[in-house]
Amino acid sequence: MQRLAVIGGTGLIEMTFGQQLTDAGLTLERRDDLVVDTNWGTVPLTCLRLSSGDVEKELIFLQRHHNQGNASKPPHMIEHRANISALVDSGCEAIMAVCSVGAISADFPPGKVALADQYIDFTGVASTFHHEDATFTSVTEPFSSELNEILLNSLRGGQSFSNSERLHYTYWLAHGPQFETRAEVNAIEKLGGDMVGMTMPREAKLARELEIPYAAVCISSNWAAGREPGDDAADLSHLSVSAEANKRLAPVWQCVIDLLSQG
């Protein structure tokens, strides 16, 4: 893959490669920060030009919570149309999103990194480029099966998981910005949600509308409300969630390198 876009969030606040590049035989040739104008606002991107021998690659990073130089925009205020259109206009071949999630399923403990293979969005908030014409996009399979196959192998190897380890989960979109109640999490589980977050499906829908392959790598940064072992009344803290998510990035770096190594 010659040009890959990566979206970071609470997990993966910024793109700072180190030894991972050298180990993969990649060299950072150039780093550029730029601002892209879209119909829905401006979007800051970081563009990394990489080389592997005579082959050049480009990695384009977007922090979805960008807010005048900070990663602090609340989830319900993100203009996802601006973000996705900026990445598509940059010529990316595919988008890999990195998401910090609250885990509901018992086999998705904090620290594990997995994939979204479905989402559930009952927020009632539209996420579309089509407000004037009646355009209906199929999202039966919302994520790229080709990307997910590569990422599945990467996450298994990077975390020393056996082939029996579950790595596909359903993402439940919560409106936010408040975390969920215990009762809400219990209901979400009954309706098929394995993890909960506040952003990603809005991006996935827009990527499908623009027909760009999209995959979501999900970091279990904490147990969802009411699921903390031994303390079902434990409060959730955004700062601690963010800190935990950013400790779990080694498998994420491997995913990026493996996608760049394709083709």
C-alpha atoms as a printed R data frame, in Angstrom:
    type eleno elety resid chain resno       x       y      z
1   ATOM     1    CA   MET     A     1   0.000   0.000  0.000
2   ATOM     2    CA   GLN     A     2   1.496   3.305 -1.062
3   ATOM     3    CA   ARG     A     3  -0.640   5.803  0.851
4   ATOM     4    CA   LEU     A     4  -2.389   4.914  4.124
5   ATOM     5    CA   ALA     A     5  -4.480   7.167  6.352
6   ATOM     6    CA   VAL     A     6  -4.560   6.594 10.101
7   ATOM     7    CA   ILE     A     7  -7.136   8.225 12.371
8   ATOM     8    CA   GLY     A     8  -6.175   8.526 16.016
9   ATOM     9    CA   GLY     A     9  -8.383   9.404 18.947
10  ATOM    10    CA   THR     A    10  -8.244   8.941 22.694
11  ATOM    11    CA   GLY     A    11  -5.918   6.080 21.818
12  ATOM    12    CA   LEU     A    12  -3.080   7.246 19.553
13  ATOM    13    CA   ILE     A    13  -3.098  10.968 20.247
14  ATOM    14    CA   GLU     A    14  -0.230  11.697 17.867
15  ATOM    15    CA   MET     A    15   1.898   9.895 15.309
16  ATOM    16    CA   THR     A    16   5.347   9.360 16.831
17  ATOM    17    CA   PHE     A    17   7.204   6.461 15.287
18  ATOM    18    CA   GLY     A    18  10.473   5.281 16.750
19  ATOM    19    CA   GLN     A    19  12.260   1.967 16.689
20  ATOM    20    CA   GLN     A    20   9.228   0.388 14.998
21  ATOM    21    CA   LEU     A    21  10.203   2.028 11.712
22  ATOM    22    CA   THR     A    22  13.786   0.830 11.822
23  ATOM    23    CA   ASP     A    23  12.739  -2.697 12.760
24  ATOM    24    CA   ALA     A    24  10.426  -2.762  9.734
25  ATOM    25    CA   GLY     A    25  13.121  -1.511  7.374
26  ATOM    26    CA   LEU     A    26  11.429   1.875  6.930
27  ATOM    27    CA   THR     A    27  13.104   5.269  7.017
28  ATOM    28    CA   LEU     A    28  11.338   8.543  7.743
29  ATOM    29    CA   GLU     A    29  12.344  10.866  4.910
30  ATOM    30    CA   ARG     A    30  10.099  13.826  5.601
31  ATOM    31    CA   ARG     A    31   7.356  15.033  7.950
32  ATOM    32    CA   ASP     A    32   4.932  17.802  6.965
33  ATOM    33    CA   ASP     A    33   2.074  19.355  8.907
34  ATOM    34    CA   LEU     A    34  -0.619  20.947  6.774
35  ATOM    35    CA   VAL     A    35  -4.180  22.189  6.969
36  ATOM    36    CA   VAL     A    36  -6.785  21.055  4.431
37  ATOM    37    CA   ASP     A    37  -9.825  23.185  3.591
38  ATOM    38    CA   THR     A    38 -13.091  21.272  3.140
39  ATOM    39    CA   ASN     A    39 -16.730  22.247  2.719
40  ATOM    40    CA   TRP     A    40 -17.205  21.457  6.421
41  ATOM    41    CA   GLY     A    41 -14.195  23.194  7.897
42  ATOM    42    CA   THR     A    42 -10.416  22.942  8.063
43  ATOM    43    CA   VAL     A    43  -8.607  19.723  8.975
44  ATOM    44    CA   PRO     A    44  -4.979  19.454 10.176
45  ATOM    45    CA   LEU     A    45  -3.066  16.482  8.797
46  ATOM    46    CA   THR     A    46   0.416  15.148  9.438
47  ATOM    47    CA   CYS     A    47   2.035  13.600  6.372
48  ATOM    48    CA   LEU     A    48   4.968  11.216  6.764
49  ATOM    49    CA   ARG     A    49   7.017  10.199  3.748
50  ATOM    50    CA   LEU     A    50   8.683   6.862  4.313
51  ATOM    51    CA   SER     A    51  11.088   4.809  2.260
52  ATOM    52    CA   SER     A    52  12.016   1.155  2.085
53  ATOM    53    CA   GLY     A    53  14.951   0.858 -0.264
54  ATOM    54    CA   ASP     A    54  13.822   2.442 -3.515
55  ATOM    55    CA   VAL     A    55  10.128   2.243 -2.580
56  ATOM    56    CA   GLU     A    56   8.361   5.281 -1.101
57  ATOM    57    CA   LYS     A    57   5.286   5.148  1.114
58  ATOM    58    CA   GLU     A    58   3.094   7.859  2.612
59  ATOM    59    CA   LEU     A    59   1.336   7.795  5.949
60  ATOM    60    CA   ILE     A    60  -1.256  10.493  6.607
61  ATOM    61    CA   PHE     A    61  -2.331  10.984 10.203
62  ATOM    62    CA   LEU     A    62  -5.499  12.677 11.421
63  ATOM    63    CA   GLN     A    63  -6.337  13.279 15.080
64  ATOM    64    CA   ARG     A    64 -10.152  13.062 15.070
65  ATOM    65    CA   HIS     A    65 -10.462  15.298 18.153
66  ATOM    66    CA   HIS     A    66  -8.389  18.110 16.616
67  ATOM    67    CA   ASN     A    67  -9.272  21.404 18.231
68  ATOM    68    CA   GLN     A    68  -7.055  24.365 17.318
69  ATOM    69    CA   GLY     A    69  -3.848  22.454 17.826
70  ATOM    70    CA   ASN     A    70  -5.087  20.258 20.682
71  ATOM    71    CA   ALA     A    71  -6.725  16.823 20.757
72  ATOM    72    CA   SER     A    72  -9.622  17.979 22.891
73  ATOM    73    CA   LYS     A    73 -12.788  18.399 20.796
74  ATOM    74    CA   PRO     A    74 -15.649  16.502 22.491
75  ATOM    75    CA   PRO     A    75 -17.018  13.573 20.488
76  ATOM    76    CA   HIS     A    76 -20.461  15.056 19.846
77  ATOM    77    CA   MET     A    77 -18.851  18.166 18.296
78  ATOM    78    CA   ILE     A    78 -16.576  16.432 15.769
79  ATOM    79    CA   GLU     A    79 -17.278  17.263 12.128
80  ATOM    80    CA   HIS     A    80 -16.667  13.826 10.674
81  ATOM    81    CA   ARG     A    81 -17.547  14.934  7.138
82  ATOM    82    CA   ALA     A    82 -14.609  17.336  7.163
83  ATOM    83    CA   ASN     A    83 -12.258  14.661  8.510
84  ATOM    84    CA   ILE     A    84 -13.183  11.918  6.047
85  ATOM    85    CA   SER     A    85 -13.358  14.193  3.016
86  ATOM    86    CA   ALA     A    86  -9.905  15.620  3.852
87  ATOM    87    CA   LEU     A    87  -8.423  12.119  3.926
88  ATOM    88    CA   VAL     A    88 -10.101  11.076  0.692
89  ATOM    89    CA   ASP     A    89  -8.983  14.279 -1.027
90  ATOM    90    CA   SER     A    90  -5.414  13.513  0.055
91  ATOM    91    CA   GLY     A    91  -5.458  10.418 -2.147
92  ATOM    92    CA   CYS     A    92  -5.385   7.750  0.549
93  ATOM    93    CA   GLU     A    93  -5.967   4.179 -0.559
94  ATOM    94    CA   ALA     A    94  -7.446   3.101  2.774
95  ATOM    95    CA   ILE     A    95  -8.221   4.339  6.291
96  ATOM    96    CA   MET     A    96  -7.273   2.589  9.526
97  ATOM    97    CA   ALA     A    97  -9.037   4.101 12.530
98  ATOM    98    CA   VAL     A    98  -7.734   3.626 16.071
99  ATOM    99    CA   CYS     A    99 -10.397   3.675 18.773
100 ATOM   100    CA   SER     A   100 -10.345   3.528 22.551
101 ATOM   101    CA   VAL     A   101 -13.360   1.587 23.814
102 ATOM   102    CA   GLY     A   102 -15.012   0.513 27.006
103 ATOM   103    CA   ALA     A   103 -15.167  -3.282 27.083
104 ATOM   104    CA   ILE     A   104 -18.384  -5.138 27.828
105 ATOM   105    CA   SER     A   105 -17.527  -8.679 26.734
106 ATOM   106    CA   ALA     A   106 -15.650 -10.659 29.349
107 ATOM   107    CA   ASP     A   107 -13.118 -11.845 26.745
108 ATOM   108    CA   PHE     A   108 -12.093  -8.286 25.834
109 ATOM   109    CA   PRO     A   109 -10.176  -7.181 28.950
110 ATOM   110    CA   PRO     A   110  -8.315  -3.864 29.188
111 ATOM   111    CA   GLY     A   111  -5.064  -4.034 27.257
112 ATOM   112    CA   LYS     A   112  -6.369  -6.263 24.487
113 ATOM   113    CA   VAL     A   113  -6.472  -4.818 20.955
114 ATOM   114    CA   ALA     A   114  -9.044  -6.183 18.520
115 ATOM   115    CA   LEU     A   115 -11.172  -5.306 15.495
116 ATOM   116    CA   ALA     A   116 -14.670  -4.031 14.900
117 ATOM   117    CA   ASP     A   117 -16.578  -6.200 12.447
118 ATOM   118    CA   GLN     A   118 -20.014  -4.672 13.040
119 ATOM   119    CA   TYR     A   119 -21.465  -1.610 14.748
120 ATOM   120    CA   ILE     A   120 -24.814  -0.654 16.242
121 ATOM   121    CA   ASP     A   121 -25.904   2.985 16.053
122 ATOM   122    CA   PHE     A   122 -29.235   3.784 17.682
123 ATOM   123    CA   THR     A   123 -28.329   7.420 18.422
124 ATOM   124    CA   GLY     A   124 -30.686   8.741 15.750
125 ATOM   125    CA   VAL     A   125 -28.049  11.220 14.540
126 ATOM   126    CA   ALA     A   126 -27.458  11.216 10.774
127 ATOM   127    CA   SER     A   127 -23.907  10.839  9.471
128 ATOM   128    CA   THR     A   128 -23.971  11.393  5.704
129 ATOM   129    CA   PHE     A   129 -22.796  13.508  2.813
130 ATOM   130    CA   HIS     A   130 -26.260  13.247  1.241
131 ATOM   131    CA   HIS     A   131 -28.686  15.804  2.655
132 ATOM   132    CA   GLU     A   132 -30.176  17.028 -0.629
133 ATOM   133    CA   ASP     A   133 -30.669  13.858 -2.662
134 ATOM   134    CA   ALA     A   134 -32.083  10.479 -1.629
135 ATOM   135    CA   THR     A   135 -28.980   8.262 -1.615
136 ATOM   136    CA   PHE     A   136 -28.947   4.998  0.320
137 ATOM   137    CA   THR     A   137 -25.633   3.262  0.995
138 ATOM   138    CA   SER     A   138 -25.332  -0.411  1.897
139 ATOM   139    CA   VAL     A   139 -23.491  -1.029  5.152
140 ATOM   140    CA   THR     A   140 -24.319  -4.703  5.615
141 ATOM   141    CA   GLU     A   141 -20.584  -5.238  6.004
142 ATOM   142    CA   PRO     A   142 -19.381  -1.817  7.174
143 ATOM   143    CA   PHE     A   143 -15.663  -2.619  7.306
144 ATOM   144    CA   SER     A   144 -13.222  -3.724  4.618
145 ATOM   145    CA   SER     A   145 -12.816  -7.501  4.745
146 ATOM   146    CA   GLU     A   146  -9.446  -7.194  2.960
147 ATOM   147    CA   LEU     A   147  -8.086  -4.777  5.563
148 ATOM   148    CA   ASN     A   148  -9.530  -6.771  8.445
149 ATOM   149    CA   GLU     A   149  -7.882  -9.969  7.212
150 ATOM   150    CA   ILE     A   150  -4.461  -8.289  7.226
151 ATOM   151    CA   LEU     A   151  -5.111  -6.671 10.599
152 ATOM   152    CA   LEU     A   152  -6.390  -9.905 12.119
153 ATOM   153    CA   ASN     A   153  -3.104 -11.642 11.359
154 ATOM   154    CA   SER     A   154  -1.151  -8.638 12.599
155 ATOM   155    CA   LEU     A   155  -3.009  -8.493 15.920
156 ATOM   156    CA   ARG     A   156  -2.706 -12.242 16.493
157 ATOM   157    CA   GLY     A   157   1.019 -12.205 15.911
158 ATOM   158    CA   GLY     A   158   1.637  -8.953 17.756
159 ATOM   159    CA   GLN     A   159  -0.176 -10.162 20.866
160 ATOM   160    CA   SER     A   160   0.876 -13.830 20.679
161 ATOM   161    CA   PHE     A   161  -2.732 -14.971 20.423
162 ATOM   162    CA   SER     A   162  -3.732 -18.433 19.251
163 ATOM   163    CA   ASN     A   163  -6.103 -18.924 16.337
164 ATOM   164    CA   SER     A   164  -8.925 -19.548 18.803
165 ATOM   165    CA   GLU     A   165  -8.629 -16.099 20.414
166 ATOM   166    CA   ARG     A   166 -11.625 -13.946 19.565
167 ATOM   167    CA   LEU     A   167 -10.646 -10.705 17.825
168 ATOM   168    CA   HIS     A   168 -13.886  -9.516 16.183
169 ATOM   169    CA   TYR     A   169 -16.368  -7.469 18.220
170 ATOM   170    CA   THR     A   170 -19.441  -5.300 17.735
171 ATOM   171    CA   TYR     A   171 -19.048  -1.616 18.525
172 ATOM   172    CA   TRP     A   172 -21.991   0.176 20.146
173 ATOM   173    CA   LEU     A   173 -22.124   3.900 19.387
174 ATOM   174    CA   ALA     A   174 -23.066   5.981 22.427
175 ATOM   175    CA   HIS     A   175 -23.975   9.624 21.901
176 ATOM   176    CA   GLY     A   176 -21.778  11.018 24.697
177 ATOM   177    CA   PRO     A   177 -20.128  13.034 25.991
178 ATOM   178    CA   GLN     A   178 -21.199  11.362 29.242
179 ATOM   179    CA   PHE     A   179 -20.130   7.795 29.886
180 ATOM   180    CA   GLU     A   180 -22.879   5.187 30.148
181 ATOM   181    CA   THR     A   181 -24.771   4.022 33.220
182 ATOM   182    CA   ARG     A   182 -24.604   0.454 34.474
183 ATOM   183    CA   ALA     A   183 -28.169  -0.100 33.283
184 ATOM   184    CA   GLU     A   184 -27.318   1.178 29.808
185 ATOM   185    CA   VAL     A   185 -24.320  -1.137 29.535
186 ATOM   186    CA   ASN     A   186 -26.446  -4.105 30.595
187 ATOM   187    CA   ALA     A   187 -29.001  -3.216 27.928
188 ATOM   188    CA   ILE     A   188 -26.297  -2.708 25.298
189 ATOM   189    CA   GLU     A   189 -24.960  -6.193 25.981
190 ATOM   190    CA   LYS     A   190 -28.424  -7.723 25.586
191 ATOM   191    CA   LEU     A   191 -28.765  -5.967 22.212
192 ATOM   192    CA   GLY     A   192 -25.450  -7.311 20.921
193 ATOM   193    CA   GLY     A   193 -22.860  -4.685 21.836
194 ATOM   194    CA   ASP     A   194 -19.435  -5.993 22.884
195 ATOM   195    CA   MET     A   195 -17.753  -2.610 23.371
196 ATOM   196    CA   VAL     A   196 -18.862   0.980 23.587
197 ATOM   197    CA   GLY     A   197 -17.469   4.230 22.205
198 ATOM   198    CA   MET     A   198 -18.618   7.639 20.988
199 ATOM   199    CA   THR     A   199 -17.239   8.206 17.467
200 ATOM   200    CA   MET     A   200 -16.164   5.485 15.086
201 ATOM   201    CA   PRO     A   201 -19.369   4.385 13.271
202 ATOM   202    CA   ARG     A   202 -19.942   7.928 12.043
203 ATOM   203    CA   GLU     A   203 -16.602   7.705 10.216
204 ATOM   204    CA   ALA     A   204 -17.341   4.218  8.893
205 ATOM   205    CA   LYS     A   205 -20.618   5.352  7.314
206 ATOM   206    CA   LEU     A   206 -18.988   8.281  5.558
207 ATOM   207    CA   ALA     A   207 -16.123   6.121  4.303
208 ATOM   208    CA   ARG     A   208 -18.647   3.705  2.816
209 ATOM   209    CA   GLU     A   209 -20.427   6.562  1.078
210 ATOM   210    CA   LEU     A   210 -17.133   7.630 -0.524
211 ATOM   211    CA   GLU     A   211 -16.164   4.001 -1.222
212 ATOM   212    CA   ILE     A   212 -12.815   4.089  0.545
213 ATOM   213    CA   PRO     A   213 -11.777   0.943  2.477
214 ATOM   214    CA   TYR     A   214 -12.033   1.509  6.229
215 ATOM   215    CA   ALA     A   215 -11.142  -0.628  9.264
216 ATOM   216    CA   ALA     A   216 -11.269   0.042 12.996
217 ATOM   217    CA   VAL     A   217  -8.594  -1.184 15.407
218 ATOM   218    CA   CYS     A   218 -10.075  -1.040 18.910
219 ATOM   219    CA   ILE     A   219  -8.065  -0.737 22.119
220 ATOM   220    CA   SER     A   220  -9.828  -1.994 25.230
221 ATOM   221    CA   SER     A   221  -8.769   0.810 27.552
222 ATOM   222    CA   ASN     A   222 -11.167   0.099 30.418
223 ATOM   223    CA   TRP     A   223 -14.144  -1.946 31.503
224 ATOM   224    CA   ALA     A   224 -17.453  -0.287 30.630
225 ATOM   225    CA   ALA     A   225 -19.595   1.163 33.404
226 ATOM   226    CA   GLY     A   226 -20.527  -1.454 35.976
227 ATOM   227    CA   ARG     A   227 -18.079  -4.058 34.658
228 ATOM   228    CA   GLU     A   228 -15.008  -3.318 36.777
229 ATOM   229    CA   PRO     A   229 -14.209  -6.612 38.579
230 ATOM   230    CA   GLY     A   230 -14.904  -6.264 42.289
231 ATOM   231    CA   ASP     A   231 -16.337  -2.735 41.990
232 ATOM   232    CA   ASP     A   232 -19.408  -2.364 39.792
233 ATOM   233    CA   ALA     A   233 -19.884   1.212 41.031
234 ATOM   234    CA   ALA     A   234 -16.422   2.423 39.942
235 ATOM   235    CA   ASP     A   235 -16.404   5.834 38.278
236 ATOM   236    CA   LEU     A   236 -14.874   6.293 34.832
237 ATOM   237    CA   SER     A   237 -12.309   9.024 34.146
238 ATOM   238    CA   HIS     A   238 -11.466  10.339 30.670
239 ATOM   239    CA   LEU     A   239  -7.882  11.072 31.723
240 ATOM   240    CA   SER     A   240  -7.286   7.558 33.002
241 ATOM   241    CA   VAL     A   241  -9.004   6.024 29.965
242 ATOM   242    CA   SER     A   242  -6.761   8.041 27.633
243 ATOM   243    CA   ALA     A   243  -3.630   7.187 29.605
244 ATOM   244    CA   GLU     A   244  -4.403   3.471 29.557
245 ATOM   245    CA   ALA     A   245  -5.211   3.474 25.832
246 ATOM   246    CA   ASN     A   246  -1.901   5.079 24.984
247 ATOM   247    CA   LYS     A   247   0.020   2.412 26.885
248 ATOM   248    CA   ARG     A   248  -1.333  -0.252 24.521
249 ATOM   249    CA   LEU     A   249  -0.017   0.986 21.202
250 ATOM   250    CA   ALA     A   250   2.569  -1.665 20.265
251 ATOM   251    CA   PRO     A   251   0.012  -3.842 18.396
252 ATOM   252    CA   VAL     A   252  -1.350  -0.690 16.731
253 ATOM   253    CA   TRP     A   253   2.081   0.259 15.364
254 ATOM   254    CA   GLN     A   254   2.420  -3.259 14.012
255 ATOM   255    CA   CYS     A   255  -0.937  -2.930 12.236
256 ATOM   256    CA   VAL     A   256   0.204   0.278 10.544
257 ATOM   257    CA   ILE     A   257   3.477  -1.271  9.397
258 ATOM   258    CA   ASP     A   258   1.792  -4.419  8.107
259 ATOM   259    CA   LEU     A   259  -0.699  -2.396  6.044
260 ATOM   260    CA   LEU     A   260   2.068  -0.247  4.607
261 ATOM   261    CA   SER     A   261   3.970  -3.406  3.704
262 ATOM   262    CA   GLN     A   262   1.167  -4.614  1.424
263 ATOM   263    CA   GLY     A   263   1.825  -4.225 -2.284
